[in-house]
């Protein structure tokens, strides 16, 4: 038997730890059960409430318990019981008071409460068609106007890259040099990186690509945090905006996120915040003038 599941061990553990903190006595267990509905199980007198179980089931399967078979419901309850047993053992060992565990619990609490606040604030704030259309226009306006198809040869040193350029100047095959000399996984394709927009590449690489003409290669090595590149522009093409309907669901999420950010920004303005972060330790600070680029993640 299989159950569609997502990683929920942390959720189960947090629920169990939270229940433990309410007290493991019979009286404390009764109070916990009263807060979360009838107990579906008890472990050493500590209840696992109906609410906790229902939440766990939805998190694990994406379905309410009523849509699962008896065997599936029993298996999920067994998972929660096991989590409760382990949580109680961790409490007894004092693990919840250890620095890393306490920090993880604190961050998990913040995340859960933030998500609850987000859900509560956004109730009844479904974006209108006009809002979605306006966001679509904003996103389209911010899109790169062109895509680039390029190949590159990645080597470890500037001198090595300059020798590659000298060979290209003498008529050597770019693809063959890439296969023989490049450190990048694209070497098997002759250095071909396929089509991409500049925002998908680290800034020095993107700047070099967009300055090239079709068929031209860089005559000066390009440095990134990965090493030294010799880049050739193969082709360019205009970027077409996706149809509104094809990205509508994504637009809904963007608009909702912007609404919640505005709300959280207002709360932040009214909050009394005192930052006490110390200076970066000398050993952790980058060397002066290192200037290494930060990778730009692919656009989602």
Beta strands, then each sheet from edge to edge (+ up, - down):
strand 1: 39-43
strand 2: 46-49
strand 3: 146-155
strand 4: 192-196
strand 5: 222-224
strand 6: 227-238
sheet 1: 1+ 2-
sheet 2: 4+ 3- 6+ 5-
end
